[in-house]
Amino acid sequence: METATLGAIVIVAEIGLAFIARAEFRISMQTRRIRFTTAAITIAVAAMLVSGLSHAARVGVLSNNHASETASDLSAMIAGHTFTAVNVSATVPTLASLTANFDVLLLFEDSTFANATPVGDVVAAYANTGHAVVLGTFYDQDRTDGPPAVTPNGWGALEGIDPNTTDGVGTSYAPRTLDPTSIVAHPLTAGVTALFSEKWAGGNQAKSGTIVVANWLQKNAKGGADPVIAYRVTGAACVMHVAIAPDYPTIGTAGTDFGGDFYRVWRNAFDFGATQCGNAPPPGGPPVGPPAGPGVPTVPGPDPTLIPTLSDTALALTAFLLIVIGGLARRRPRR
């Protein structure tokens, strides 16, 4: 009897110890799984956040007409940047005011105006300080090689560093459709697959040395390629040309007069101007940093005044990560 009793006691003790050991092992494994899962999610989301990082650019919207409407529309439709209208129909902003208040300039017009020449001079000076400039339709009409019927005034020094000349006619007033086969993989074309205009687009000819990343399907008046998106780096200056009217939402109807990836095209231009254009050489262009030798220009480094921000996708992922971590932190293993 004593032997049987002792044996039973020993058996029970062994089972109890084994149960506790297994329970602790399961708890330890669960904790490790939670830690591993949290770490994996953190790493994955962090990688996505880095890819979604952008810079908040202060964009000056310069025009003789519809500057305020265009700035308001871009503010409503493009997150991550700020847009401020500058009416240049009768006044010329100073270089100091432009460099102090804006990281990127958008310049366009709606009808030619006599002030175009001094405005072009100051915008060229702004570009030569290492700030990006984006041109939009109807910039071409006031270029000195624009159609004589509209009495072009010229853009002064800006014509020496802009990406395109006109095709002699300028804005086509005819349908234009993005040629998908012409799209070059580039930050300026990221997410862009379609774009169309019924009237106010096109009419340009790329200069030698200009980098064209997309063309219209239709040819220009000279029978050559008509650039949709092009840019040119000249020393410290980087000037882009998006050949469609940025004030289309004010003067036309979305989906009828224009459409496709209209806002994505403009966002790409502002993103590229704020973070890369002028801070990195074009393919095959001059190196960043000290000159490689006499006569080799350098491209200035990133502007330290730009404020890093997260894109909409990155913000959503940040919120998701916080929720997951919070949920995991509240879980307690059962004993």
N, C-alpha and C positions, 0 to 999 in steps of 0.2 A: 504493500500500500504506500509506504513512504517513497519507495523507488518510483512508483507510477506517478505519485503526486509531484515529486521533484521533476520527473521528466516532463510532465504537463506544464509545469511552471517554466521550465527552460524553453519549451516549444513556444509558449505564448510570448515570452520575452524576445525570442528571436524574430517572431513574426512582427511584433510591435516595432522593433528596431529597424527591421527591413522596410516596413511601411513608412516610417519617418524618413529613412534615408532616401527612399524612392520619391517621396513627396518633396523633400528638399531639392532633390535632383531635378524634378519637373519644374519647380519654382525657379531654380537657377537657369534652366534652359529657356523658360519663358522670358525671364529678365534679359537673357542674352539675345533672344529673338527680338524683343522690343527695342533693345539698344541697337541691334544691327539694322532693323527696319528703319528706325529713326535716323540713323547715320546715312543709310542709303538714300532715303527721301531727301535729307538735307543736302547731300552731295548733288543729287540729280537736279533739285530745284536751284541750288546755287549756280550750277552750270547754265541753267536756262536763264537765270537772272543776269548773269554776265553777258550772255548773248543778247539779252533784251535791253542792255544798258544804252541809254542815249543821252544827249546833252540838251538841256533847255536853252534854246537860242532866242535871243531878243531880235525879232525880225522887223526891220523898218520897211514899210510898204510905200514906195515913192511913185506918184503918178500925178498927172495933171487933171485926171478925172477918175472918179470911183475909187479913190484910195481908201476912204473911210468904209465904204460898203465892202470892199475886198478884204480889208483887215478884219472887219466884223465876221465875214463869212469864213475866212480861214481860221479865226479864233474858235468859231463854233464847230468846225468840221475837222480840225487837226489839233489833237491834244499834244501836250509836251513842249510847245513853243508859245511865245507871246508875240502878238502882231500889233504894231502901232502905225497908224496912217500918217503920212507926211505929204501934204499937198504942195507940189512943186510948180504949179501952174504960173505963179507970179513971183515966187521967192526961191532962193537957193540956200539950202541948209549949209552950215559951215562944216568943214572937215572935222573939227574938234567935236561938234555936236553929234555927228554921225558915229565917230569912233567911240565916244563916251557912252552912247545910248544903245548901239546896235552891234550884234555879232554877225548878222547877215543882212544884206539889202535885197529886196525885190523891186526891180524897176520896170515899169511898163508905161504905156500911154494909151489914151483913147482920143484920137485926133491929134494932129501935129501941133506943136506950140513953140514959140520963139525962144522960150527959156530952156529948150532942150540942150543947147550947146553948153552953157555954164553948168547945168545939172550934170551933164555927161562928164565934164571936167572934174567936178568934185567927187563923183562916184568912182571915176578912174583913180583919183588920189586915194580914196578909201580902199579900193581893191589893192593898191600898191602897198598898203600898210599890212597886208596879209589877211584881210577880211574878205569873205566870199561875197560875190554878187550874183544874183539870179535875174536874168532878163526874160520878159514875156511879151507876147504879142500885144500891142502893135509897135513894139520897139523898132521894127524894121522900117516902118513908114517914115520915120524921121532920120533914118540913116542917110548919109550924103549920096549913096547910090540907090536910094529909094525911088519910087515912081514919081516922075516930075509933076504929075497931076495933083499930088497932095502937097507940093512945095516943101520938100524936106529941109530942115534947118541944120541937121548934123548933130552928132553927139560929142563933138570935140575929141578929147584925148581918149575917151572910152572906146572909140572905133579902132584904136590901135591895139586893144587887148581883148576885144569881144570875139566870140568863137566863129560867127558867121557874117558873111555879106548878104545882101538880098539877091534874089534872082533877077533883079531889074523890075519886078512887078510888086514884090512884097506879098503881104497877106492875100491869099488866093480868092477869098470870098466864094469858095467852092468846097465841096465835101473833101474831108481828109480822114483817112483811116490808118491806124498804126499797122505797119507790116510786121507780123509776129516773127517772121523769119529773119528780120533785121536786128532783133533784140540781142544785145551783148550782155552776158552776165556781169552785173556791176551793181554797186549800192544805189545808183540812180535808177536802175530798172528793177530793183527787188520788189517782187509781188505784182509787177505790171505785166498784164497779158493783153489788155485791150484799151483803146482810146479812140474816140472819134469826134469830129467837129463838122458841122454843116457849113460853116462860113469862115470863122475867124481863127485861122491857123495856117501854118506853112508859109512858103514863099521865100525860103532861105537857101544859101549855098555855103557849105562848110569851107572855112579857110584851110590852107595847107597847114598841117600840124595840129588841127583841132581833133579832139577825140569824140567821135559820134557813137552813141550807144543804142540808138534806135532811130529809124527813118519812117516817114510816111510811106504808105503803099503807092500813092500817086507821085509822079515826078514833078519837079519844079518847072518854072517857065523856061529854063535852059535845057530841059530834058534830062537833068541829072537827079541824083538823090536829094530828097528834101528832108533835112534832119528834124526829128521830133525833139530829141534830147541830145545836147552836145555840150562839151566844156573845153576850156583852154586854160593852160597854166603858163603864165609869162612872168618869170621871176617869182616874186612873192604873191602876185595877183592870180586869182582863180575866178574866172567868169563862166557861168553856166547860161545856157539858153534853152528854155522850154517853149517850143513854138506853138503855143495855144494861148488864148486870152485868159489870164488869171481872173478877170472880172466877168467871165462868162455867166456865173450865177446871177449877176446883176443885169446883164444885157440879153440873156437868153434863158432857155428852159431846159433844165436837166432832163436827160433821157430823150429829148427831142432834138435840141440844137447841139448838145454835147453830151458825152457820157463815157462809160468805161471806167478805168482806174484814174479818173481825173485828180482826185485829192491825194491818192497814193503817189502819183507823179510829183506833185508839189511837195508833199511831205518828204519824199526821198531827197529832193533838191535841198530842202532846209536842213535835213539830217546830215547830208553829205557836206554841205557847206559849213555846218557847225562843228563837225567832228573830224573830217578828213580832207575835204577839198582845200588845197593850199598847205596842208600839213603832211601830205604824203605825195610822192611824185606819181605822175601817170605811168602806165606801162611803158618801160623803156626810157623813162624820164630821168631828170637829175636826182642824185642821191640826197637823202636827208642828212643833216649834220655838216661837219666841216667840208669845205670844198675839196674835191679829189685832185684838183690841180688848177692852174691858171685858167680863168674863163669858164669854169664849171660852176653854174649857179647852185645855190642850196635852197631848200624849201623850209620855211620856218617851222618850228615844233608846235605842238598843241597850245592853244591859248589857255593859260592857267585861270582866266577869269570865268570860263564856261562852267556852269553848274551841272554835275552829273545828276541825272534823274532816271527813274525807271519807266519803261514803256507800260502801256495798259496791261499787256499780257504778263509782264514781270510783276506788276502790282498784284494782279489776281493770284499769281503763283505764291507770292509772299503771304497773302492772306490765307491761302490754302495750307501752306507750311505751318503757320502759327496755329491754325485749327487742329491739324494733325498732332503737332507736338503737345498742344494743350490737352487733347483727348488722351494721348498716351500717358502723359504725366498724371492724369487723374486715375488711371487704372492701377489697382493694387492686387497682387497675387493672393489668391485664397490659401489659407493654411489649414 
